[in-house]
Amino acid sequence: MNKLTLTLGGLCVLFMVGIFIGIFLGPTSMPFRDFWDAVVFQKDGPHSVIIWDLRLPRVIAAMLVGMSLGVAGAMIQLSTRNPLGDPQIFGVSGGAAIIQALGFAGVVTFSGFSFVVTSAAAALIGSIFISLISSRKDIGQARLALIGISVSAISVAISVGILVHSRVFTQQSLVFISGSFANRGWHDVMPALPIIALGMILAFSISGRLNILILGDSIARNMGSSPETTRIISFGAAGILSGVAVAIGGLIGFVGLLTPYIVRLFVGNDSRVLVLFSAFVGSILVLFADQVARLALMPSEIPVGMVTTLIGAPLMIVIARRIL
């Protein structure tokens, strides 16, 4: 049994454990028998409603966001050869954050599919801007990271400014700033599926070229590949995925940074394998982070973005010390 098979098996076990915790544990306790009947035999009752209409959509939302951010982070890191690559750190998700703030302020009125599309489109614009900057020869890893952090900070400042000016600092808007899956339902999950599928198709279709891009732009050109095109498509996929993630869960930082780092420890640097496993690991990471956020201070909740930041910020410091 090779390493990839063992890793995949371990991830499947973690998936099952995370899903079980997500739908079984919560403020409303239930006997295991009732849980079993609701899940396996789909018997009607109050516990069935809690599982199928409240907890399961939240679990799926967390997994979709984690998958999206994990793959987005992998695409950014591979296309820029920068270990600090992350949708929020690089400012890719900034446009989506501004759209969210405009929605809370009532300046724009989107709902369902149109809201997800608008959020993804806004993040796509930001991602293409960053990709064009990253293609310049005089941009090093540290400088690119600093530019991305600046873009991200400006986006957050604009978002907060919109909320303050409109006087809509509700609990919901505050939760958006730090990320949360509270009250997420099927109406949040279903509209996001086709956009996530589009982002994933772009990511996996270009992942093979990233092995060449890692060798350097000049080598990639000599091998018949266009670094600029590869980078734009990679950032485009990252923008779409991170935009959807913001639309569902708000600003959840460092998942895109953490996920590829963890994946490399187990499966190496092959870009195709790295992108694939980043989807799995990202899902698991956010799923478990949400369980911590949901259960740590039950019945109250802490923002899931706080959990991922507590894990990811120290890692960012370690990586930054290596490249600065």
Backbone bond lengths (Angstrom), bond angles and torsions (degrees), N, CA, C in turn:
res aa  C-N    CA-C-N  psi(-1)  N-CA   C-N-CA  omega(-1)  CA-C   N-CA-C  phi
1 M - - - 1.477 - - 1.528 108.78 -
2 N 1.341 117.29 120.52 1.460 119.71 -175.56 1.520 111.70 -82.28
3 K 1.333 113.88 175.31 1.466 120.47 -174.06 1.521 111.82 -65.01
4 L 1.345 117.20 -39.53 1.457 120.15 -179.33 1.525 111.53 -62.84
5 T 1.336 116.06 -40.91 1.465 120.04 179.88 1.515 110.96 -65.14
6 L 1.331 116.47 -43.10 1.464 120.25 177.97 1.526 111.09 -62.68
7 T 1.330 115.62 -42.83 1.467 119.48 179.28 1.520 111.18 -62.77
8 L 1.334 116.41 -43.84 1.461 120.40 179.34 1.525 111.25 -63.41
9 G 1.341 116.16 -40.47 1.459 119.94 177.55 1.517 111.94 -62.64
10 G 1.330 116.02 -42.90 1.464 119.92 177.98 1.517 112.23 -63.22
11 L 1.339 116.47 -39.27 1.465 120.22 178.53 1.528 111.43 -65.41
12 C 1.334 116.70 -38.22 1.467 119.95 178.29 1.526 111.06 -63.22
13 V 1.333 116.19 -40.15 1.468 120.03 177.60 1.525 110.20 -62.98
14 L 1.331 116.75 -45.31 1.467 120.46 178.84 1.526 111.26 -62.69
15 F 1.331 116.44 -38.12 1.459 120.34 176.01 1.527 110.84 -56.79
16 M 1.320 115.39 -50.49 1.459 120.18 -176.75 1.519 111.30 -63.63
17 V 1.328 116.29 -41.62 1.468 120.15 178.98 1.524 110.35 -63.46
18 G 1.329 116.69 -45.99 1.460 120.52 -179.55 1.517 112.70 -62.55
19 I 1.338 116.47 -42.38 1.465 120.10 178.81 1.524 110.55 -65.18
20 F 1.338 116.64 -41.94 1.470 120.33 179.05 1.526 111.04 -60.65
21 I 1.332 116.46 -46.87 1.470 119.81 178.86 1.527 110.32 -61.23
22 G 1.333 115.56 -41.53 1.457 120.01 -176.36 1.513 114.29 -64.40
23 I 1.336 117.54 -34.21 1.465 119.17 -176.34 1.523 113.08 -102.73
24 F 1.342 118.18 -12.60 1.469 119.99 -178.90 1.522 112.64 -98.78
25 L 1.342 116.68 -40.12 1.460 120.15 -175.87 1.523 110.88 -95.62
26 G 1.320 115.51 146.90 1.456 120.67 178.47 1.509 111.67 169.59
27 P 1.332 117.15 -179.05 1.468 120.49 -179.29 1.523 112.91 -57.88
28 T 1.342 116.25 -34.04 1.461 120.46 177.09 1.520 108.85 -96.31
29 S 1.330 116.97 109.36 1.461 120.76 -179.20 1.523 110.20 -78.21
30 M 1.317 116.01 155.18 1.459 120.59 178.52 1.519 109.61 -145.89
31 P 1.320 117.82 144.71 1.465 120.64 174.92 1.523 110.10 -63.29
32 F 1.318 116.55 148.23 1.456 119.71 -179.01 1.526 110.99 -62.08
33 R 1.324 116.84 -32.71 1.462 120.33 179.20 1.530 110.93 -61.08
34 D 1.343 115.91 -44.77 1.465 119.66 178.59 1.524 111.14 -65.79
35 F 1.328 115.46 -38.04 1.467 120.45 176.51 1.524 110.37 -61.00
36 W 1.312 116.59 -46.60 1.465 122.14 -179.34 1.535 111.08 -61.86
37 D 1.315 115.78 -44.97 1.467 119.78 -179.65 1.526 111.40 -63.73
38 A 1.326 116.71 -39.48 1.460 120.49 -178.29 1.521 111.85 -69.67
39 V 1.341 116.88 -38.01 1.464 120.95 -176.14 1.523 111.62 -82.67
40 V 1.326 117.04 -48.44 1.463 121.04 -173.65 1.526 111.87 -82.89
41 F 1.319 116.21 -47.24 1.468 120.05 -175.60 1.530 112.79 -99.76
42 Q 1.354 115.90 -4.55 1.465 122.18 177.93 1.530 112.51 51.89
43 K 1.330 114.79 44.61 1.460 119.93 176.90 1.522 109.90 -74.32
44 D 1.310 115.85 140.08 1.458 120.98 179.53 1.522 110.93 -72.80
45 G 1.332 114.92 152.56 1.450 120.71 178.98 1.512 110.20 155.72
46 P 1.327 117.38 174.47 1.471 120.38 -178.92 1.519 112.94 -61.40
47 H 1.335 117.00 -37.08 1.460 119.55 -179.71 1.526 111.13 -70.15
48 S 1.321 116.69 -32.23 1.462 120.41 176.97 1.524 110.81 -64.06
49 V 1.324 116.64 -41.04 1.465 120.95 177.85 1.520 110.79 -63.95
50 I 1.338 116.64 -42.98 1.464 121.04 179.66 1.521 110.54 -60.35
51 I 1.325 116.35 -43.38 1.469 120.47 -176.38 1.525 111.46 -71.93
52 W 1.341 116.63 -52.89 1.462 120.45 -170.26 1.528 113.80 -81.20
53 D 1.316 117.06 -28.99 1.464 119.57 -175.06 1.524 114.35 -105.23
54 L 1.339 117.35 -17.90 1.461 120.20 -177.48 1.523 112.53 -115.71
55 R 1.331 116.98 -55.30 1.464 119.41 -171.85 1.524 113.51 -83.13
56 L 1.316 118.39 -42.12 1.465 119.90 -178.20 1.525 112.66 -64.15
57 P 1.336 120.56 -45.01 1.470 118.83 176.65 1.513 113.18 -59.57
58 R 1.338 116.05 -34.89 1.463 119.58 178.34 1.523 110.52 -67.19
59 V 1.325 116.93 -41.71 1.464 120.89 177.67 1.525 110.35 -60.78
60 I 1.318 116.96 -46.70 1.465 120.70 -179.30 1.525 110.83 -65.55
61 A 1.327 117.17 -38.76 1.468 120.43 177.57 1.524 110.82 -60.68
62 A 1.337 116.68 -43.96 1.466 120.66 178.97 1.523 110.84 -63.02
63 M 1.329 116.79 -41.74 1.459 120.53 -179.92 1.524 111.64 -65.91
64 L 1.333 117.03 -41.61 1.465 120.31 179.60 1.524 111.59 -64.94
65 V 1.329 116.00 -42.23 1.469 119.79 178.64 1.522 110.32 -65.13
66 G 1.337 117.07 -44.11 1.461 120.23 178.94 1.515 112.20 -62.18
67 M 1.326 116.46 -43.19 1.459 120.98 177.69 1.526 110.71 -60.91
68 S 1.319 116.40 -44.84 1.467 120.92 -178.55 1.520 111.70 -64.39
69 L 1.327 116.79 -46.79 1.464 120.45 -178.84 1.525 111.55 -68.99
70 G 1.340 116.93 -36.86 1.460 119.87 178.56 1.515 112.12 -62.40
71 V 1.333 116.35 -47.76 1.464 120.62 179.16 1.525 110.69 -67.60
72 A 1.325 117.45 -39.72 1.470 120.60 178.10 1.523 110.90 -60.20
73 G 1.324 116.73 -44.17 1.459 120.44 177.94 1.513 112.30 -62.64
74 A 1.334 116.54 -41.53 1.464 120.37 178.88 1.525 111.05 -63.42
75 M 1.333 117.68 -42.00 1.461 120.99 180.00 1.525 111.29 -63.84
76 I 1.328 116.45 -40.96 1.465 119.88 -179.86 1.521 110.56 -67.44
77 Q 1.327 117.10 -45.71 1.462 120.30 -178.61 1.522 111.68 -64.10
78 L 1.324 117.31 -41.53 1.461 120.40 -178.37 1.525 111.94 -70.96
79 S 1.325 117.54 -41.28 1.467 120.05 -176.06 1.523 112.83 -75.05
80 T 1.326 117.64 -24.31 1.468 120.92 179.57 1.520 112.72 -105.19
81 R 1.331 116.25 -7.46 1.472 121.89 -174.83 1.533 110.21 54.77
82 N 1.320 114.82 38.72 1.466 121.25 -176.34 1.526 109.30 -122.43
83 P 1.332 118.46 116.08 1.474 121.06 -178.12 1.518 114.09 -68.78
84 L 1.338 117.80 -9.35 1.466 121.08 177.73 1.529 112.14 -91.25
85 G 1.327 117.05 5.49 1.452 120.41 -177.26 1.519 113.11 -60.35
86 D 1.321 116.36 125.24 1.461 123.34 179.09 1.527 107.13 -160.01
87 P 1.336 118.73 138.69 1.468 119.63 -177.62 1.517 114.38 -55.03
88 Q 1.331 117.03 -38.74 1.460 118.90 -178.54 1.522 111.32 -80.47
89 I 1.331 117.46 -40.71 1.463 120.73 179.65 1.527 110.66 -63.06
90 F 1.331 117.09 -39.26 1.463 121.42 -177.81 1.523 112.89 -86.79
91 G 1.318 117.77 2.18 1.457 120.64 177.02 1.514 115.22 77.54
92 V 1.333 117.35 9.81 1.462 120.75 -177.95 1.526 111.40 -65.34
93 S 1.326 116.65 -37.55 1.466 120.35 -177.26 1.529 112.86 -86.46
94 G 1.330 117.77 3.90 1.462 120.90 -176.52 1.514 113.94 -62.34
95 G 1.340 117.19 -41.21 1.457 120.24 179.74 1.515 112.23 -62.50
96 A 1.336 115.95 -40.58 1.463 120.23 178.37 1.518 110.95 -64.63
97 A 1.340 116.65 -36.52 1.467 120.45 178.47 1.528 111.05 -62.94
98 I 1.321 116.53 -40.28 1.472 120.20 178.84 1.529 110.59 -65.60
99 I 1.336 117.04 -40.34 1.467 120.64 177.18 1.524 110.54 -61.36
100 Q 1.342 116.66 -41.73 1.463 120.33 177.33 1.522 110.55 -59.34
101 A 1.334 116.03 -46.45 1.468 120.13 -178.91 1.528 111.12 -62.33
102 L 1.324 116.75 -41.50 1.467 120.30 177.64 1.527 111.21 -62.42
103 G 1.333 115.22 -35.29 1.455 119.07 177.18 1.514 112.49 -66.45
104 F 1.347 116.47 -44.15 1.463 120.38 177.60 1.533 111.03 -62.65
105 A 1.323 115.89 -36.33 1.464 120.29 -177.74 1.521 112.75 -77.40
106 G 1.328 117.04 -10.66 1.455 120.36 179.94 1.510 113.94 81.24
107 V 1.338 116.85 9.13 1.465 120.28 178.84 1.525 110.15 -69.70
108 V 1.333 115.93 -39.37 1.461 121.36 174.47 1.519 108.07 -121.56
109 T 1.296 116.46 149.69 1.464 120.69 -179.30 1.520 108.99 -123.47
110 F 1.315 115.33 94.63 1.450 121.38 176.14 1.523 108.40 -115.81
111 S 1.299 115.54 154.57 1.453 119.52 175.28 1.518 109.07 -151.79
112 G 1.321 115.80 151.98 1.452 120.52 175.31 1.512 113.26 60.71
113 F 1.329 115.41 -131.44 1.455 122.08 -173.96 1.521 112.27 -62.88
114 S 1.325 117.99 -40.58 1.466 120.73 -178.25 1.524 111.53 -63.47
115 F 1.331 116.98 -34.32 1.459 120.19 178.94 1.526 110.87 -68.51
116 V 1.329 116.34 -42.32 1.464 120.63 179.10 1.526 110.28 -64.54
117 V 1.321 116.79 -43.03 1.468 120.95 179.88 1.521 110.72 -62.82
118 T 1.325 117.09 -44.29 1.468 120.92 -179.86 1.518 111.08 -63.97
119 S 1.318 116.84 -41.90 1.461 121.04 178.61 1.522 110.99 -63.26
120 A 1.341 116.62 -43.76 1.463 120.69 178.82 1.524 111.07 -65.33
121 A 1.333 117.21 -39.75 1.465 120.92 179.65 1.522 111.36 -65.05
122 A 1.329 116.70 -40.12 1.466 120.20 178.94 1.521 110.97 -64.75
123 A 1.331 116.46 -42.44 1.466 119.76 177.60 1.525 110.94 -67.48
124 L 1.328 116.89 -33.73 1.466 121.20 178.49 1.521 111.02 -62.00
125 I 1.320 117.10 -41.78 1.469 120.99 178.25 1.527 110.46 -61.32
126 G 1.328 116.09 -45.63 1.466 119.86 178.24 1.507 112.47 -63.37
127 S 1.326 116.97 -37.91 1.463 120.38 -178.53 1.524 111.56 -67.73
128 I 1.326 117.28 -39.06 1.467 120.18 178.32 1.524 110.41 -65.93
129 F 1.325 117.00 -38.11 1.467 121.20 176.71 1.530 110.57 -59.55
130 I 1.329 116.76 -46.17 1.464 120.49 179.60 1.524 110.72 -67.21
131 S 1.337 117.55 -36.62 1.465 119.98 -179.50 1.523 111.33 -65.38
132 L 1.322 117.34 -37.47 1.465 120.60 178.11 1.523 110.73 -66.22
133 I 1.321 116.72 -38.17 1.466 120.37 177.07 1.523 110.32 -66.24
134 S 1.333 116.58 -42.00 1.465 120.29 -176.69 1.522 112.40 -66.69
135 S 1.341 117.93 -19.82 1.465 121.23 -179.30 1.526 112.88 -79.12
136 R 1.323 117.36 -12.76 1.462 120.09 179.41 1.525 110.41 -70.14
137 K 1.320 115.53 140.82 1.459 120.54 -175.60 1.521 112.96 -70.81
138 D 1.343 117.07 -26.36 1.460 119.73 -175.77 1.532 112.61 -89.15
139 I 1.326 117.16 7.43 1.466 121.02 179.97 1.524 109.35 -97.40
140 G 1.324 116.59 110.75 1.455 120.92 176.06 1.516 111.27 -86.14
141 Q 1.330 115.54 177.41 1.466 120.28 -178.16 1.521 111.74 -61.70
142 A 1.322 116.32 -47.23 1.463 120.21 -177.23 1.524 110.93 -65.14
143 R 1.348 116.59 -43.29 1.466 119.67 -178.54 1.524 110.96 -65.26
144 L 1.327 116.94 -40.72 1.459 120.62 179.22 1.526 110.86 -63.09
145 A 1.329 116.06 -41.68 1.466 119.91 178.36 1.524 110.98 -62.94
146 L 1.321 116.55 -41.44 1.467 120.12 -179.91 1.527 111.51 -66.41
147 I 1.341 116.52 -38.87 1.469 119.77 176.53 1.529 110.15 -62.63
148 G 1.336 115.86 -44.24 1.455 120.02 178.94 1.512 112.71 -62.28
149 I 1.325 116.53 -42.79 1.464 120.89 178.14 1.525 110.25 -62.15
150 S 1.327 116.23 -39.37 1.468 120.00 178.53 1.527 111.45 -64.50
151 V 1.336 116.48 -44.24 1.468 120.51 178.04 1.525 110.51 -61.66
152 S 1.330 116.00 -42.18 1.464 120.48 178.80 1.521 111.42 -62.71
153 A 1.335 116.37 -43.77 1.466 120.63 -179.71 1.527 111.09 -63.59
154 I 1.334 116.50 -40.63 1.466 120.30 178.35 1.531 110.52 -63.46
155 S 1.327 116.16 -41.88 1.466 120.35 -179.54 1.519 111.59 -63.51
156 V 1.328 116.11 -44.57 1.469 120.02 178.83 1.524 110.26 -64.34
157 A 1.344 116.30 -40.91 1.468 119.98 179.22 1.529 111.03 -62.07
158 I 1.340 116.75 -42.13 1.465 120.21 177.84 1.527 110.38 -63.95
159 S 1.334 116.13 -42.35 1.467 120.39 -179.60 1.522 111.14 -61.86
160 V 1.329 116.32 -47.63 1.462 120.28 179.36 1.523 110.30 -64.64
161 G 1.335 116.67 -39.06 1.462 120.33 178.15 1.520 112.18 -60.80
162 I 1.331 116.46 -40.50 1.468 120.60 177.60 1.525 110.43 -62.80
163 L 1.328 116.26 -43.46 1.467 120.23 -179.30 1.525 111.37 -65.66
164 V 1.337 115.90 -41.95 1.471 119.60 -179.91 1.523 110.52 -66.43
165 H 1.322 116.40 -46.00 1.466 120.28 -178.29 1.530 111.56 -61.88
166 S 1.329 115.77 -36.35 1.464 119.70 -178.16 1.524 112.44 -87.81
167 R 1.338 115.85 -4.70 1.468 121.46 178.72 1.524 111.79 56.00
168 V 1.308 115.00 48.44 1.469 120.17 179.70 1.524 110.12 -121.80
169 F 1.339 116.03 38.73 1.456 119.15 178.17 1.529 109.23 -76.71
170 T 1.321 115.51 67.02 1.452 121.57 176.47 1.519 109.75 -81.53
171 Q 1.332 116.06 171.14 1.456 119.56 177.29 1.521 110.42 -60.53
172 Q 1.336 116.94 -37.18 1.456 120.91 -179.84 1.521 111.96 -63.06
173 S 1.330 117.06 -42.62 1.459 119.83 -179.34 1.520 111.28 -70.25
174 L 1.327 117.40 -35.15 1.460 120.21 177.34 1.522 110.89 -67.12
175 V 1.340 115.78 -38.11 1.461 120.49 177.92 1.524 110.58 -64.57
176 F 1.341 116.90 -36.83 1.462 120.74 178.98 1.527 111.39 -59.82
177 I 1.337 116.92 -39.23 1.459 121.04 -177.39 1.526 111.19 -62.94
178 S 1.334 117.16 -34.58 1.464 120.44 -177.04 1.521 113.07 -109.71
179 G 1.315 118.35 -0.11 1.454 122.54 174.11 1.515 113.94 84.65
180 S 1.318 116.44 132.42 1.460 121.02 178.05 1.524 109.55 -166.24
181 F 1.344 114.99 153.40 1.462 121.25 174.46 1.523 111.56 -113.45
182 A 1.314 116.65 15.09 1.462 120.41 178.47 1.529 109.87 -61.06
183 N 1.327 115.23 135.57 1.470 122.95 177.11 1.523 113.51 64.47
184 R 1.327 117.30 19.85 1.461 118.86 175.63 1.526 109.28 -78.99
185 G 1.326 115.96 134.51 1.458 120.52 -177.98 1.514 111.56 -130.63
186 W 1.329 114.94 -171.47 1.459 119.45 -179.23 1.523 111.42 -62.69
187 H 1.333 117.24 -27.81 1.466 120.54 179.30 1.526 111.78 -68.43
188 D 1.337 117.58 -17.63 1.465 120.89 174.65 1.523 111.50 -91.15
189 V 1.336 116.18 -32.15 1.461 121.23 -174.25 1.525 112.08 -79.32
190 M 1.319 117.34 -50.43 1.463 121.22 -170.81 1.532 113.91 -60.66
191 P 1.351 120.15 -44.20 1.474 118.71 179.84 1.525 113.59 -64.40
192 A 1.336 116.48 -22.27 1.463 119.79 -176.33 1.524 112.91 -81.52
193 L 1.327 117.79 -20.95 1.466 120.95 -172.44 1.530 113.69 -59.30
194 P 1.337 120.71 -48.64 1.470 118.56 -179.12 1.525 113.66 -65.69
195 I 1.323 118.01 -32.67 1.469 120.37 179.33 1.526 110.07 -72.20
196 I 1.329 116.95 -40.12 1.462 120.04 175.68 1.522 109.91 -62.67
197 A 1.333 117.13 -41.28 1.466 120.71 178.37 1.527 110.81 -59.80
198 L 1.327 117.44 -41.75 1.466 121.28 177.67 1.520 110.97 -61.41
199 G 1.329 116.83 -46.40 1.459 120.41 179.10 1.515 112.29 -62.11
200 M 1.328 116.86 -40.10 1.460 120.92 179.83 1.529 111.35 -67.36
201 I 1.318 117.04 -40.07 1.468 120.41 178.04 1.525 110.37 -60.95
202 L 1.319 116.96 -44.77 1.466 120.45 177.21 1.522 111.17 -61.34
203 A 1.333 116.19 -44.00 1.465 120.54 -176.85 1.523 111.42 -64.03
204 F 1.321 117.05 -47.76 1.465 119.87 -176.87 1.526 111.94 -73.49
205 S 1.327 117.38 -28.35 1.464 119.71 179.19 1.524 112.03 -69.98
206 I 1.332 116.89 -27.92 1.465 121.02 -176.92 1.521 112.15 -101.69
207 S 1.333 118.20 -8.48 1.471 120.90 -171.98 1.521 112.82 -61.77
208 G 1.338 117.72 -33.09 1.455 119.65 179.60 1.519 112.77 -64.68
209 R 1.338 117.74 -34.75 1.469 121.03 179.92 1.527 112.13 -70.02
210 L 1.314 116.75 -21.60 1.465 119.38 -176.92 1.522 111.72 -68.72
211 N 1.339 117.92 -24.15 1.464 120.20 174.63 1.524 110.76 -62.46
212 I 1.337 116.00 -35.03 1.465 120.49 178.16 1.520 110.39 -75.87
213 L 1.330 116.68 -40.67 1.460 120.71 -177.56 1.522 111.71 -63.55
214 I 1.326 116.47 -31.11 1.465 120.52 179.45 1.526 111.00 -60.48
215 L 1.333 117.24 -29.36 1.467 121.58 -178.20 1.524 112.48 -72.69
216 G 1.327 117.31 -14.57 1.459 121.18 -179.09 1.516 111.34 122.85
217 D 1.327 116.40 152.02 1.463 120.59 -176.65 1.523 112.48 -63.65
218 S 1.329 117.24 -41.02 1.467 119.96 -177.18 1.526 110.99 -66.14
219 I 1.319 117.00 -41.79 1.467 120.30 178.29 1.523 110.12 -65.60
220 A 1.330 116.67 -40.08 1.465 120.51 179.04 1.527 110.77 -60.96
221 R 1.337 116.84 -41.47 1.471 120.12 179.15 1.526 110.44 -65.41
222 N 1.323 116.65 -40.96 1.464 120.40 179.35 1.528 111.94 -63.79
223 M 1.323 116.24 -25.77 1.466 120.95 179.89 1.527 111.73 -92.93
224 G 1.344 116.67 8.24 1.456 121.02 174.55 1.508 115.58 87.41
225 S 1.324 117.07 13.63 1.464 120.62 179.83 1.525 109.83 -108.65
226 S 1.310 116.78 143.36 1.465 121.71 178.49 1.522 109.65 -94.27
227 P 1.336 118.22 109.93 1.465 120.08 -179.99 1.523 112.85 -60.19
228 E 1.338 116.17 -38.04 1.462 119.64 -178.26 1.533 111.34 -64.21
229 T 1.331 115.97 -45.30 1.467 119.72 179.44 1.518 111.24 -64.54
230 T 1.326 115.73 -44.41 1.466 120.08 178.91 1.515 111.24 -59.85
231 R 1.327 115.48 -42.13 1.465 119.98 -177.85 1.534 111.18 -68.42
232 I 1.324 117.04 -40.38 1.470 120.13 -179.97 1.530 110.72 -65.13
233 I 1.345 116.70 -43.74 1.468 119.66 179.01 1.525 110.51 -64.86
234 S 1.337 116.36 -40.81 1.467 120.30 179.31 1.521 111.14 -61.96
235 F 1.321 115.92 -47.21 1.465 119.30 178.86 1.529 111.28 -68.55
236 G 1.329 116.34 -32.19 1.459 118.97 176.16 1.518 111.73 -61.97
237 A 1.338 115.55 -45.56 1.467 119.62 176.77 1.518 110.91 -61.88
238 A 1.340 116.10 -43.26 1.466 120.38 178.94 1.523 111.20 -62.47
239 G 1.334 116.72 -39.64 1.458 120.35 179.59 1.517 112.43 -65.14
240 I 1.321 116.44 -45.29 1.466 120.28 179.48 1.525 110.77 -61.04
241 L 1.334 116.31 -46.92 1.466 120.63 -177.23 1.527 112.01 -66.89
242 S 1.322 116.60 -42.27 1.465 118.85 -179.54 1.523 111.11 -70.12
243 G 1.336 117.71 -32.68 1.460 120.53 176.69 1.517 112.02 -63.74
244 V 1.328 116.51 -42.69 1.464 120.41 176.59 1.523 110.59 -64.58
245 A 1.336 116.24 -40.51 1.466 120.27 179.60 1.523 111.37 -60.09
246 V 1.327 116.80 -41.90 1.467 120.70 178.07 1.527 110.34 -65.81
247 A 1.329 117.03 -39.29 1.461 120.54 -179.95 1.523 111.76 -62.43
248 I 1.323 116.90 -34.01 1.469 120.21 -177.94 1.522 111.75 -86.17
249 G 1.335 116.48 -49.85 1.463 119.56 -169.34 1.511 116.42 -117.09
250 G 1.336 118.56 0.97 1.454 119.57 -176.91 1.522 111.40 81.45
251 L 1.315 116.15 -160.32 1.464 121.50 -176.83 1.529 109.80 -86.67
252 I 1.320 116.19 105.45 1.466 122.60 178.69 1.522 107.08 -116.40
253 G 1.307 116.56 108.28 1.452 121.24 -171.68 1.513 115.00 -89.43
254 F 1.333 114.93 157.88 1.459 125.89 168.53 1.528 114.89 73.62
255 V 1.324 119.18 -1.43 1.463 119.66 176.86 1.523 110.11 -67.04
256 G 1.335 116.36 -43.02 1.456 120.15 177.70 1.509 113.37 -65.97
257 L 1.318 117.40 -25.18 1.468 121.73 176.16 1.520 110.84 -78.59
258 L 1.323 116.37 -45.83 1.463 122.06 -175.32 1.523 112.69 -68.40
259 T 1.325 115.87 -44.53 1.462 120.20 -169.06 1.524 113.84 -60.09
260 P 1.354 120.55 -55.02 1.465 118.81 179.31 1.525 112.72 -61.43
261 Y 1.323 116.96 -33.16 1.468 120.59 178.29 1.525 110.05 -61.62
262 I 1.327 116.94 -45.39 1.466 120.85 178.91 1.523 110.65 -65.87
263 V 1.331 116.80 -43.45 1.464 121.01 -177.11 1.521 111.12 -61.75
264 R 1.335 117.30 -40.97 1.466 120.71 -179.18 1.528 111.77 -60.51
265 L 1.303 117.42 -30.77 1.461 120.61 -179.84 1.520 112.06 -64.29
266 F 1.343 117.10 -24.54 1.464 120.72 -173.65 1.524 113.82 -111.21
267 V 1.338 117.92 -31.98 1.467 118.98 -172.91 1.521 113.60 -122.27
268 G 1.320 119.05 -0.67 1.452 120.64 177.22 1.515 113.57 86.16
269 N 1.346 116.32 -158.06 1.461 121.72 -169.28 1.525 115.05 -111.16
270 D 1.333 118.57 5.77 1.460 119.82 176.49 1.525 108.51 -60.48
271 S 1.326 116.79 120.97 1.465 120.10 -171.36 1.526 112.51 -63.26
272 R 1.324 117.55 -37.04 1.465 119.53 -179.33 1.524 111.27 -64.80
273 V 1.320 115.98 -44.27 1.468 120.29 178.43 1.520 110.34 -69.53
274 L 1.330 115.72 -38.32 1.468 120.34 -178.49 1.529 111.19 -62.92
275 V 1.327 116.86 -44.11 1.465 120.19 179.65 1.527 110.65 -65.40
276 L 1.336 116.51 -43.34 1.467 120.53 -179.69 1.526 111.64 -61.32
277 F 1.327 116.64 -49.55 1.462 120.02 -177.06 1.527 111.73 -73.60
278 S 1.327 117.08 -23.11 1.467 119.07 175.31 1.524 110.83 -64.75
279 A 1.330 116.52 -32.20 1.467 119.71 176.30 1.522 110.48 -63.88
280 F 1.332 117.02 -44.17 1.466 121.23 179.80 1.525 111.38 -67.27
281 V 1.317 115.80 -50.85 1.471 120.02 -175.39 1.524 110.83 -66.44
282 G 1.327 117.43 -39.95 1.461 119.92 177.55 1.515 111.87 -60.07
283 S 1.336 116.19 -42.08 1.465 120.24 177.82 1.516 111.45 -60.34
284 I 1.321 115.91 -46.76 1.465 120.53 -178.61 1.517 110.82 -65.74
285 L 1.319 116.84 -41.44 1.464 121.06 -177.94 1.526 111.31 -60.49
286 V 1.328 117.00 -49.46 1.464 120.05 -179.03 1.525 110.77 -71.49
287 L 1.322 117.49 -34.61 1.463 120.45 177.76 1.523 111.21 -59.66
288 F 1.333 117.14 -47.34 1.463 120.40 179.71 1.525 111.46 -72.53
289 A 1.330 117.17 -35.10 1.469 119.41 176.36 1.521 110.36 -61.53
290 D 1.330 116.52 -37.87 1.463 119.58 178.92 1.525 111.47 -69.00
291 Q 1.333 116.87 -33.68 1.472 118.61 177.21 1.528 110.69 -66.31
292 V 1.325 116.57 -38.90 1.469 119.84 175.54 1.523 109.90 -63.26
293 A 1.328 116.35 -45.95 1.470 120.67 -179.49 1.523 111.52 -62.49
294 R 1.313 116.49 -34.85 1.461 121.71 -175.01 1.525 112.86 -81.82
295 L 1.335 116.76 -35.60 1.463 120.53 -170.40 1.523 114.52 -104.50
296 A 1.337 118.11 -18.86 1.471 120.38 -172.78 1.520 112.28 -60.35
297 L 1.327 117.78 -42.62 1.472 122.05 -178.47 1.529 110.36 -120.36
298 M 1.305 117.19 34.39 1.453 122.96 -177.99 1.533 111.28 -52.35
299 P 1.343 119.59 134.07 1.473 128.18 11.25 1.531 115.23 -85.57
300 S 1.346 118.25 -5.51 1.463 119.74 175.23 1.524 109.60 -76.61
301 E 1.328 116.54 166.75 1.456 121.74 178.59 1.518 109.97 -127.73
302 I 1.325 114.65 153.80 1.455 120.73 170.68 1.527 107.51 -109.88
303 P 1.318 119.07 153.96 1.470 120.42 -179.83 1.523 111.37 -62.32
304 V 1.311 116.46 136.31 1.459 120.16 179.23 1.523 110.53 -65.53
305 G 1.344 117.09 -29.01 1.457 120.20 176.78 1.511 112.84 -63.87
306 M 1.328 116.46 -28.28 1.459 120.13 176.44 1.525 110.72 -67.20
307 V 1.331 116.12 -39.06 1.465 120.80 179.68 1.524 110.36 -65.55
308 T 1.338 117.42 -48.00 1.465 119.85 -178.97 1.526 111.80 -67.10
309 T 1.325 117.03 -32.01 1.467 120.33 178.32 1.519 111.25 -69.00
310 L 1.321 117.42 -39.75 1.464 120.84 178.51 1.524 111.36 -61.58
311 I 1.324 116.39 -30.27 1.466 120.27 178.32 1.522 110.94 -85.80
312 G 1.341 116.65 -43.91 1.454 120.75 -171.27 1.509 115.76 -80.88
313 A 1.335 118.35 -32.11 1.468 120.51 -176.86 1.528 112.60 -60.75
314 P 1.343 119.66 -45.76 1.475 118.62 177.07 1.526 112.58 -60.47
315 L 1.345 116.77 -37.66 1.463 119.46 178.32 1.519 110.74 -64.84
316 M 1.326 117.25 -39.23 1.463 120.80 178.29 1.523 110.62 -60.90
317 I 1.317 117.16 -40.34 1.469 120.97 179.04 1.520 110.38 -62.44
318 V 1.341 116.40 -43.19 1.469 120.81 179.87 1.525 110.60 -62.64
319 I 1.333 117.16 -46.44 1.467 120.85 -179.25 1.522 110.95 -66.25
320 A 1.334 116.83 -41.31 1.464 120.85 -179.17 1.523 111.37 -61.91
321 R 1.314 116.97 -36.35 1.470 120.14 179.29 1.526 111.50 -64.80
322 R 1.321 116.49 -27.05 1.461 120.00 -179.02 1.527 112.60 -76.62
323 I 1.353 116.56 -31.80 1.467 118.64 -173.72 1.517 112.89 -103.91
324 L 1.333 119.03 -13.19 1.462 120.59 -179.52 1.520 110.49 -90.39
